[in-house]
């Protein structure tokens, strides 16, 4: 394969991959994280708008959306976080090692993995989706609405997987701005198209749940097409040369040994949430509503840790590739402490003044009291949870994700066993919220210990700069 010339950095005159080996860590993290935060916020707002559209269809539609939402979130966590992290890790390590040809080839292999994973997601959810939603308690009109949304949403799984995969390729090269801009535009398009087709704006037919789901499918597919064209055109550090790149098992393994193992983590997260939701539901709708308000905040806090963690991946991966393991660890801990500080301060604020959040969703005193009880226990531990999440992504960059995955397993066991004991003892509701806090603390501390003792490689005698 003909080597691809890499444009010089306007700052240092070095190639971008090499310049990232010497830039100050905190400014680089902030420069990478802020566009990611904007993109994640836009995605969250698109989800809120989509929920508002569905709410106009009635209670059955909202119930159906609640059944499908865990599968939609799981697909996003798998494609953007777990496998996406594996893609960014492999690309950044290749660039750090001064091997742009390998990075280009890895980008092509990532494309094939995204295609295959998207096709598999469509096959599984179109075939087994109705049974899954029925198993989660869907009945009657709620189940029918869930299937109507799901059958359209997961037809477009290839678009979602390709968009997230190709964005991860660019992030692995240190390009955070373009993927973030694409995600922002995709979110705006999703809101507009979903509203037009779902609610029947202007000349468009009112397609209901199927129309709302079509907004995501069309917008994500357009985003994937743009990123593909951009990488094919060779306008970035990397270039997709699909026809000139034969499949190689070693390159597939380089991505899958990290991304495939990391896919266990989202599955554990979803299972943990389902267990906690079931436990809280045993105490009635008031406790469940309060927990739901608290969990809704977590959906906004997790993207903050995600944005900072993903920002660390190219910095860590390139340092590992260049034989600079000590710098890689410094990047990881700096990012983790930054995420922990931001989430920790927010958690402490809400533990002290929960009404700042709960009054946005309810004026009913019993529900607000249940949410306040949740924040009283869980809020002080958001910092540790953010620490663990951010280190998980840094470990992806280093290709050493086994420890953080085991930490997620430990959290799942704590929640499952602790929940079983509390259910048997018919304990008070506050004990479940204390269990949530314990799970967060166990996860954060376990990931920190795993990263501290994990060997990220020996320091090269003359690292590439």
Secondary structure, 3 states (H helix, E strand, C coil): CCCCCCCECCCCCCEHHHHCCCCCHHHHHHHHHHHHHHHHHHHHHHHHHHHHHHHCCCHHHHHHHHHHHHHHHHHHHHHHHHHHHHHHHHHHHHHHCCCHHHHHHHHHHHHHHHHHHHHHHHHHHHHHHHHHHHHCCCCHHHHHHHHHHHHHHHHHHHHHHHHHHHHHHHHHCCCCHHHHHHHHHHHHHHHHHHHHHHHCCCCCCCCCHHHHHHHHHHHHHHHHHHHHHHHHCCCCCCCCCCCCCCCCHHHHHHHHHHHHHHHHHHHHHHHHHHHHHHHHHCCCHHHHHHHHHHHHHHHHHHHHHHHHHHHHHHHHHHHHHCCCHHHHHHHHHHHHHHHHHHHHHHHHHHHHCCHHHHCCCCCCHHHHHHHHHHHHHHHHHHHHHHHHHHHHHHHHHHCCCHHHHHHHHHHHHHHHHHHHHHHHHCCCHHHHHHHHHHHHHHHHHHHHHHHHHCCCCCCCCCCCC
